[in-house]
């Protein structure tokens, strides 16, 4: 479980594509200070298992399923990625509950400057709309964000300067795919209502 508060921007140092899946080597120095082999790390919002952990980075196996469902398939050497260690139960929950289980791919549409702040517009497919509410939480690339405006096929998020600096949002171009994860509470409510015949 994660909070969606990004701790470090890592860098993809090596990609080994296999017949099934891939292995990534990710350069990082902050989060590796206290992680061990087998720990969960969110990489652009995708929960992966840390392997071959060293002071300068770690590796992760990525399954074919994960490559198909997320934007990790577009990662290549030199790409910066958002990193977050798994939540420790004694930490403050500053963001929202993020599982690292990507629900959909969205699209980065635009970023408008508003002084030091930015308004970022994200496009989404119709089947993801039911999980979005005005002022509700959504994870974009693993970042806990608040829906500032909601339209039929896109939503806006207000991005503070620190988030712009500490995440990969500033590296995205119009049309780039992004990982979207809905608030887990919304998914459970949907499931419970569907079992009771409310759809």
C-alpha positions in Angstrom: 0.0 0.0 0.0 1.2 3.5 -0.9 0.1 7.1 -0.2 0.8 8.6 -3.7 3.4 11.0 -2.3 6.4 10.6 -4.6 9.7 10.3 -2.7 12.3 10.3 -5.5 12.7 10.5 -9.3 14.6 7.5 -10.4 16.2 6.8 -13.8 15.8 3.7 -16.0 19.4 2.5 -16.4 18.9 -0.8 -18.2 16.0 -2.6 -19.9 16.1 -6.3 -20.7 13.1 -7.3 -22.8 12.4 -11.0 -22.7 10.1 -13.3 -24.7 7.7 -12.9 -21.8 8.0 -9.7 -19.7 11.0 -7.6 -19.0 13.6 -6.7 -16.3 14.3 -3.0 -15.4 17.3 -1.7 -13.6 16.3 1.6 -11.9 18.9 4.1 -10.5 17.9 5.6 -7.2 19.7 6.6 -4.0 17.1 7.9 -1.5 14.6 5.1 -1.4 17.3 2.4 -1.5 18.6 3.5 1.9 16.2 1.2 3.8 14.6 -1.2 1.4 15.4 -4.9 1.1 15.1 -7.6 -1.5 11.4 -8.4 -1.9 10.1 -5.0 -0.7 7.3 -3.4 -2.8 8.2 -0.2 -4.7 5.7 1.9 -6.7 7.2 2.8 -10.1 5.0 5.3 -11.9 2.2 4.0 -9.7 2.8 0.3 -10.5 3.6 -1.9 -7.5 6.8 -3.9 -8.3 9.1 -6.1 -6.2 12.6 -4.8 -5.6 15.4 -7.2 -6.5 19.2 -6.9 -6.4 19.0 -3.9 -4.2 22.1 -1.8 -3.9 22.8 1.7 -2.6 22.5 3.1 -6.2 19.4 1.3 -7.4 17.4 -1.9 -7.7 16.0 -4.2 -10.3 12.4 -5.4 -10.9 10.8 -8.1 -13.0 7.8 -6.9 -15.0 5.3 -9.5 -16.1 3.6 -9.5 -19.5 0.3 -8.6 -17.8 1.8 -5.5 -16.2 3.4 -4.4 -19.5 0.1 -4.8 -21.3 -2.0 -2.9 -18.6 0.3 -0.1 -17.7 2.6 2.5 -19.3 5.8 0.6 -18.2 6.0 -0.9 -21.7 7.1 2.6 -23.0 10.0 2.9 -20.5 13.5 3.0 -21.9 17.0 3.9 -20.8 17.2 7.4 -19.5 13.5 7.8 -18.7 12.7 9.3 -15.3 10.2 7.5 -13.1 8.3 8.3 -9.9 9.3 6.1 -7.0 7.6 5.5 -3.6 8.3 3.0 -0.9 5.5 1.0 0.6 3.7 2.7 3.5 4.8 2.0 7.0 1.8 1.8 9.4 3.3 4.5 11.6 3.5 7.1 8.8 1.1 9.9 8.2 -1.3 9.2 5.3 -0.6 12.4 3.5 -2.1 11.3 0.1 -4.8 8.6 -0.2 -4.8 4.9 -0.3 -2.9 3.8 -3.4 -2.4 0.1 -4.1 -0.2 0.3 -7.1 -2.8 -1.7 -9.1 -3.3 0.3 -12.3 -7.0 0.4 -13.5 -6.6 2.1 -16.8 -4.3 4.1 -19.1 -5.2 7.7 -19.5 -3.6 10.5 -21.7 -1.7 13.5 -20.7 -3.4 16.3 -22.8 -2.0 19.6 -21.6 -0.3 21.6 -18.8 -1.2 25.2 -18.5 1.0 27.6 -16.4 -0.8 29.6 -13.8 2.0 31.5 -12.1 4.2 29.0 -10.3 1.4 26.5 -10.4 0.1 24.3 -13.3 -3.3 22.9 -14.3 -2.8 19.5 -15.9 -5.5 18.0 -18.1 -5.8 14.2 -18.3 -8.0 12.3 -20.8 -9.7 9.1 -19.9 -11.9 6.4 -21.5 -15.6 6.1 -20.7 -15.3 3.0 -18.5 -13.1 5.0 -16.0 -15.6 7.8 -15.6 -17.6 6.1 -12.8 -14.6 6.3 -10.5 -14.1 10.1 -10.8 -15.8 12.8 -8.7 -15.1 16.5 -8.3 -12.6 17.0 -5.5 -12.1 13.2 -5.3 -8.8 11.4 -5.3 -7.1 9.8 -8.2 -3.6 8.5 -8.8 -1.9 9.6 -12.0 1.5 7.9 -12.6 1.3 6.9 -8.9 0.9 10.5 -7.7 -2.0 11.2 -5.3 -3.9 14.1 -6.9 -7.3 15.8 -6.5 -9.8 16.2 -9.3 -10.1 20.0 -9.7 -12.5 19.9 -12.7 -14.3 17.1 -14.3 -15.7 16.9 -17.8 -17.1 14.0 -20.0 -13.7 12.6 -21.1 -11.1 14.6 -19.2 -10.3 16.0 -15.8 -8.0 18.7 -14.5 -5.6 18.5 -11.6 -4.0 21.5 -9.9 -0.3 20.8 -9.5 1.8 22.7 -7.0 5.5 23.6 -7.8 6.9 20.8 -5.6 4.9 18.1 -7.3 5.9 19.4 -10.7 9.6 19.3 -9.7 9.5 16.0 -7.9 7.6 13.9 -10.4 7.7 12.9 -14.0 4.7 15.2 -14.9 7.1 17.8 -16.3 8.6 15.3 -18.7 5.3 14.3 -20.4 4.1 15.6 -23.8 0.6 15.9 -25.2 -0.7 12.4 -26.0 1.6 10.5 -23.7 -0.1 7.6 -21.9 -0.3 7.8 -18.1 -1.2 5.2 -15.5 -4.5 5.8 -13.7 -5.6 4.2 -10.4 -9.1 4.9 -9.0 -9.7 5.3 -5.3 -10.0 1.8 -3.9 -13.1 2.8 -1.9 -15.0 3.7 -5.0 -14.2 0.2 -6.5 -15.5 -1.6 -3.4 -18.7 0.5 -3.4 -19.2 -0.3 -7.1 -18.7 -4.0 -6.4 -21.1 -4.1 -3.4 -23.8 -2.3 -5.3 -23.5 -4.5 -8.3 -24.0 -7.6 -6.1 -27.1 -6.1 -4.8 -28.5 -5.5 -8.2 -27.7 -1.8 -8.5 -25.7 -1.0 -11.6 
